[in-house]
C-alpha cells in the first residue's frame, strides 16, 4: 500500500482541541506500543486463501458464520507489510460506534494508514487489526438496560470473545497470549470493549475505551 502522511491534519486537531477521531485512533495505536505489543517468533504463518503476496499489507473483507448471531457477521482484517515472515503478531480488535459499521476504522478513519506510517517510522511493532460489525443491540434495548444499570452480556460481546477471537487465532499468525491481544472501541464500541475486557480479564492484555458511552454501573 502507498500512503501520504497527512501530518498537518493531526497537528491541527491536537492544537485546536477538536474531539476528532483520528487523534483518538493514534492514541489507541500508541497505547498498544506502550502496552508492549510486539511480534513474537513463531512457526510459519497460516495464510488464508486469497491473501496478498508476501511483503504487501492488505485489508481483507470477510464474514464469519456465527451461531450466536444466527447469521454471517462481516469483519475486516488488516495484515501488516511482511505478514508472511513467520512471526506471530499481536492483534488489536477495534469496535465501532453505534452509527457506524466495521468499515469505520479503515474506510472512515484510515487507521491502517496511521499504523503503516508508525510501523515504517519504528514507532509501532507490526500488528494485525480486526474490525467486526457489532451493532446488534438496538438503541431501545440499550436504553431499557440503562434504567437499572445492570446488563447481561450482549450477543455482540459473546460473538467477539467466543467466536471471533478463536477464528482469528486459527486463521492467522497471531500471538495468542493475553499480552499479545488488545481490544478497544469508540462510543458504543468503547462500552463493549470495557464489557468484554472486564468480564474476561485473562483474554486481553490492554483495554481501550475512546469516548465510551459509559452508562452501565454493573459489569458483572
C-alpha positions as CSV (number, residue, x, y, z in Angstrom):
1,X,0.0,0.0,0.0
2,X,1.1,3.5,-0.6
3,X,0.1,6.3,1.7
4,X,0.6,10.1,2.0
5,X,1.1,11.2,5.6
6,X,-1.3,14.0,6.5
7,X,0.7,15.1,9.5
8,X,-0.7,18.7,9.4
9,X,-4.3,17.4,9.8
10,X,-3.3,15.6,13.0
11,X,-1.3,18.5,14.3
12,X,-4.2,20.9,13.7
13,X,-6.6,18.6,15.5
14,X,-4.3,18.5,18.6
15,X,-3.8,22.3,18.6
16,X,-7.5,23.2,18.3
17,X,-8.6,20.6,20.8
18,X,-11.3,19.2,18.5
19,X,-12.6,15.8,19.5
20,X,-11.8,14.3,16.2
21,X,-11.4,10.5,16.0
22,X,-8.0,10.4,14.1
23,X,-6.3,11.6,17.3
24,X,-8.2,9.1,19.4
25,X,-7.1,6.3,17.0
26,X,-3.5,7.5,17.1
27,X,-3.6,7.4,20.9
28,X,-5.1,3.9,20.6
29,X,-2.2,2.7,18.5
30,X,0.4,4.3,20.8
31,X,-1.3,2.6,23.7
32,X,-0.7,-0.8,22.0
33,X,3.0,0.1,21.7
34,X,3.3,1.2,25.3
35,X,1.4,-1.9,26.3
36,X,4.3,-3.9,24.9
37,X,2.6,-5.4,21.8
38,X,5.4,-6.8,19.6
39,X,5.7,-9.5,17.0
40,X,6.9,-12.8,18.5
41,X,8.8,-15.6,16.8
42,X,6.7,-18.5,15.8
43,X,6.3,-21.1,13.2
44,X,5.3,-20.5,9.6
45,X,2.3,-18.2,9.3
46,X,-1.1,-19.7,8.3
47,X,-2.2,-17.7,5.3
48,X,-5.8,-17.9,4.3
49,X,-6.7,-18.4,0.6
50,X,-6.7,-15.1,-1.3
51,X,-4.1,-13.5,1.0
52,X,-1.8,-10.8,-0.5
53,X,1.6,-11.7,-1.9
54,X,4.5,-11.7,0.6
55,X,5.6,-8.2,1.6
56,X,2.3,-6.4,0.9
57,X,-0.1,-5.1,3.6
58,X,-3.7,-5.7,3.0
59,X,-7.3,-5.2,4.2
60,X,-9.4,-8.3,3.9
61,X,-13.2,-8.1,4.0
62,X,-14.6,-11.3,5.4
63,X,-17.6,-12.8,7.0
64,X,-17.8,-15.3,9.9
65,X,-20.8,-17.7,10.3
66,X,-22.0,-17.1,13.9
67,X,-24.2,-19.5,15.9
68,X,-24.6,-16.7,18.5
69,X,-25.8,-14.2,16.0
70,X,-27.6,-16.6,13.7
71,X,-26.1,-15.2,10.6
72,X,-22.8,-14.3,8.9
73,X,-21.1,-11.4,10.6
74,X,-18.9,-9.1,8.5
75,X,-15.5,-8.1,9.7
76,X,-12.3,-6.5,8.2
77,X,-8.8,-7.7,8.9
78,X,-5.6,-5.6,8.4
79,X,-2.4,-7.6,7.7
80,X,0.8,-5.6,8.0
81,X,3.6,-5.5,5.5
82,X,5.7,-8.6,5.6
83,X,2.9,-10.6,7.2
84,X,4.3,-13.9,5.8
85,X,7.6,-13.7,7.6
86,X,6.8,-16.4,10.1
87,X,6.2,-14.2,13.1
88,X,3.2,-14.3,15.5
89,X,1.6,-10.8,15.5
90,X,-0.2,-9.0,18.3
91,X,-3.9,-8.4,17.4
92,X,-6.0,-5.3,18.1
93,X,-9.8,-5.7,18.0
94,X,-11.4,-2.3,17.1
95,X,-15.1,-1.9,17.8
96,X,-17.1,0.8,16.0
97,X,-19.6,3.3,17.3
98,X,-23.4,2.8,17.2
99,X,-24.0,4.9,14.0
100,X,-21.1,3.2,12.1
101,X,-20.0,-0.2,10.9
102,X,-17.0,-2.4,10.6
103,X,-15.7,-0.1,7.8
104,X,-15.3,2.9,10.2
105,X,-11.7,2.2,11.3
106,X,-10.3,1.8,7.8
107,X,-12.5,3.3,5.2
108,X,-13.7,6.1,7.5
109,X,-10.7,6.9,9.8
110,X,-7.8,5.3,7.8
111,X,-6.3,3.7,10.9
112,X,-4.4,1.3,8.7
113,X,-2.6,4.2,7.2
114,X,-1.8,5.6,10.6
115,X,-0.5,2.2,11.7
116,X,1.5,1.8,8.5
117,X,3.2,5.2,9.0
118,X,4.1,4.4,12.6
119,X,5.4,1.0,11.7
120,X,7.6,2.5,9.0
121,X,8.9,5.1,11.4
122,X,9.7,2.4,14.0
123,X,7.1,3.8,16.4
124,X,4.9,0.7,16.4
125,X,5.6,-3.0,16.1
126,X,3.7,-4.7,13.2
127,X,0.3,-5.9,14.2
128,X,-2.9,-7.4,12.9
129,X,-6.1,-5.4,13.3
130,X,-9.6,-6.8,13.3
131,X,-12.8,-4.7,12.8
132,X,-16.0,-6.6,13.4
133,X,-19.6,-5.4,13.0
134,X,-21.1,-5.2,16.5
135,X,-24.3,-3.2,16.2
136,X,-26.8,-6.0,17.1
137,X,-28.2,-4.3,20.2
138,X,-30.8,-1.6,19.3
139,X,-30.9,1.8,21.0
140,X,-34.2,0.8,22.6
141,X,-32.7,-2.3,24.1
142,X,-29.7,-0.4,25.4
143,X,-31.9,2.3,26.9
144,X,-34.1,-0.3,28.7
145,X,-30.9,-1.8,30.1
146,X,-29.8,1.6,31.4
147,X,-32.8,2.0,33.6
148,X,-31.5,-0.3,36.3
149,X,-27.8,0.0,35.4
150,X,-27.4,-3.8,35.0
151,X,-26.7,-5.6,31.8
152,X,-26.2,-9.2,30.9
153,X,-23.6,-10.0,28.4
154,X,-24.7,-8.8,25.0
155,X,-24.7,-11.1,21.9
156,X,-22.1,-8.8,20.3
157,X,-19.7,-9.3,23.2
158,X,-20.3,-13.1,23.2
159,X,-19.6,-13.2,19.5
160,X,-16.3,-11.3,19.8
161,X,-14.7,-13.4,22.5
162,X,-16.4,-16.8,21.9
163,X,-16.3,-16.9,18.1
164,X,-14.3,-14.2,16.5
165,X,-11.1,-14.3,18.7
166,X,-10.7,-18.1,18.2
167,X,-11.4,-17.9,14.5
168,X,-8.7,-15.2,14.1
169,X,-6.2,-17.2,16.1
170,X,-6.9,-20.2,13.9
171,X,-6.8,-18.4,10.6
172,X,-3.9,-16.0,11.1
173,X,-0.4,-15.9,12.6
174,X,-1.3,-14.4,15.9
175,X,0.3,-14.1,19.4
176,X,-2.5,-15.8,21.4
177,X,-1.2,-14.7,24.8
178,X,-3.2,-12.1,26.7
179,X,-0.3,-9.7,26.4
180,X,-0.5,-10.1,22.6
181,X,-4.2,-9.3,22.3
182,X,-5.8,-5.9,22.7
183,X,-9.4,-4.5,22.4
184,X,-10.7,-1.0,22.1
185,X,-13.7,0.8,20.8
186,X,-15.2,4.2,20.1
187,X,-18.5,5.3,21.8
188,X,-20.7,2.2,21.8
189,X,-17.7,0.2,20.8
190,X,-15.8,1.6,23.8
191,X,-18.6,0.4,26.1
192,X,-18.5,-3.1,24.5
193,X,-14.7,-3.2,24.8
194,X,-15.0,-2.5,28.6
195,X,-17.7,-5.1,28.9
196,X,-15.7,-7.8,27.2
197,X,-12.4,-6.9,28.7
198,X,-13.6,-6.6,32.3
199,X,-15.7,-9.7,32.1
200,X,-12.8,-11.7,30.7
201,X,-9.7,-10.2,32.2
202,X,-7.5,-13.2,31.1
203,X,-8.3,-12.7,27.4
204,X,-7.0,-9.2,26.6
205,X,-3.8,-7.6,27.9
206,X,-4.9,-4.0,27.1
207,X,-8.4,-2.5,27.0
208,X,-9.1,0.9,25.4
209,X,-12.3,2.9,25.5
210,X,-12.4,6.1,23.4
211,X,-15.3,8.5,24.3
212,X,-17.2,5.4,25.6
213,X,-20.9,5.5,26.3
214,X,-20.5,4.8,30.0
215,X,-23.9,4.4,31.5
216,X,-24.0,0.9,32.9
217,X,-23.0,0.7,36.6
218,X,-22.5,-3.0,36.7
219,X,-20.2,-5.1,34.5
220,X,-20.6,-8.4,36.4
